[in-house]
Amino acid sequence: MIVWAGSVIVTMNTRFLGGPASLFQSICVMGYCIFPLIIPVVVSFFFNMGAGYKTIVIGTCLFWSIISAMAFMGDIVPEHRRFLGTYPIVLFYVFISCFVFMAT
């Protein structure tokens, strides 16, 4: 449900900025790019991670997710509005990574 809601917001933002994004494209990209944030959950299930190590792993996976999503969705938004188009994507993945940090 969270991925769907985030995808709706990203799609609406992209449309408002003049990009040709579809809802299903956003759902697929956002769902696909959330996979790196699953890695810390699986690792913490098998190993006890300290707060410092957990922060490094989640931060690395967050960076991976953001870069992956921006590679797909960043090209849809016009060049002069790229920052405005990728900002909600960054907020979405930071929001999800906060959940991952609290859950592990």
SENU-288231 format. One record per residue (C-alpha): residue number from 1; x, y, z; residue in one letter. Coordinates in nm, 2 decimals, m for minus. Layout:
N
nr|px|py|pz|rest
NUM|X|Y|Z|A
...
REM end
This chain:
104
nr|px|py|pz|rest
1|0.00|0.00|0.00|M
2|0.29|0.24|0.08|I
3|0.45|0.17|m0.25|V
4|0.13|0.23|m0.44|W
5|0.06|0.56|m0.25|A
6|0.42|0.68|m0.32|G
7|0.39|0.59|m0.68|S
8|0.07|0.79|m0.72|V
9|0.24|1.09|m0.57|I
10|0.55|1.05|m0.79|V
11|0.32|1.00|m1.10|T
12|0.12|1.31|m1.02|M
13|0.43|1.52|m0.96|N
14|0.58|1.40|m1.29|T
15|0.26|1.48|m1.48|R
16|0.24|1.83|m1.32|F
17|0.60|1.89|m1.43|L
18|0.52|1.80|m1.79|G
19|0.65|1.45|m1.81|G
20|0.47|1.15|m1.97|P
21|0.46|0.91|m1.68|A
22|0.20|0.64|m1.63|S
23|0.08|0.51|m1.29|L
24|0.18|0.15|m1.37|F
25|0.52|0.26|m1.48|Q
26|0.58|0.43|m1.15|S
27|0.45|0.14|m0.95|I
28|0.68|m0.10|m1.13|C
29|0.98|0.13|m1.09|V
30|0.92|0.21|m0.73|M
31|0.86|m0.15|m0.64|G
32|1.16|m0.27|m0.83|Y
33|1.39|m0.02|m0.68|C
34|1.28|m0.09|m0.32|I
35|1.46|m0.43|m0.34|F
36|1.79|m0.30|m0.21|P
37|1.62|m0.18|0.11|L
38|1.51|m0.55|0.17|I
39|1.87|m0.66|0.20|I
40|1.93|m0.50|0.55|P
41|1.61|m0.67|0.68|V
42|1.73|m1.01|0.56|V
43|2.09|m0.95|0.69|V
44|1.96|m0.84|1.03|S
45|1.74|m1.15|1.05|F
46|2.05|m1.37|1.04|F
47|2.31|m1.15|1.21|F
48|2.28|m0.91|1.50|N
49|2.38|m0.57|1.37|M
50|2.49|m0.28|1.58|G
51|2.35|0.07|1.53|A
52|2.66|0.19|1.34|G
53|2.68|m0.11|1.11|Y
54|2.30|m0.09|1.05|K
55|2.33|0.28|0.96|T
56|2.61|0.21|0.71|I
57|2.42|m0.08|0.54|V
58|2.09|0.10|0.53|I
59|2.25|0.42|0.40|G
60|2.43|0.23|0.12|T
61|2.11|0.05|0.02|C
62|1.92|0.37|0.04|L
63|2.17|0.53|m0.20|F
64|2.14|0.23|m0.43|W
65|1.76|0.26|m0.44|S
66|1.76|0.63|m0.51|I
67|2.02|0.60|m0.79|I
68|1.82|0.31|m0.95|S
69|1.49|0.50|m0.93|A
70|1.64|0.82|m1.06|M
71|1.79|0.63|m1.36|A
72|1.44|0.52|m1.46|F
73|1.22|0.82|m1.36|M
74|1.47|1.11|m1.39|G
75|1.47|1.10|m1.77|D
76|1.10|1.14|m1.79|I
77|1.10|1.49|m1.64|V
78|1.22|1.78|m1.85|P
79|1.59|1.87|m1.79|E
80|1.52|2.21|m1.62|H
81|1.28|2.05|m1.37|R
82|1.47|1.73|m1.29|R
83|1.54|1.82|m0.93|F
84|1.17|1.88|m0.87|L
85|1.09|1.55|m1.03|G
86|1.33|1.34|m0.83|T
87|1.27|1.51|m0.49|Y
88|0.96|1.30|m0.41|P
89|1.15|0.98|m0.51|I
90|1.42|1.06|m0.26|V
91|1.16|1.14|0.01|L
92|0.98|0.81|m0.05|F
93|1.30|0.60|m0.01|Y
94|1.41|0.79|0.29|V
95|1.07|0.73|0.45|F
96|1.10|0.35|0.37|I
97|1.45|0.34|0.50|S
98|1.34|0.49|0.83|C
99|1.09|0.20|0.86|F
100|1.37|m0.05|0.78|V
101|1.60|0.11|1.04|F
102|1.33|0.08|1.31|M
103|1.23|m0.27|1.21|A
104|1.58|m0.41|1.23|T
REM end
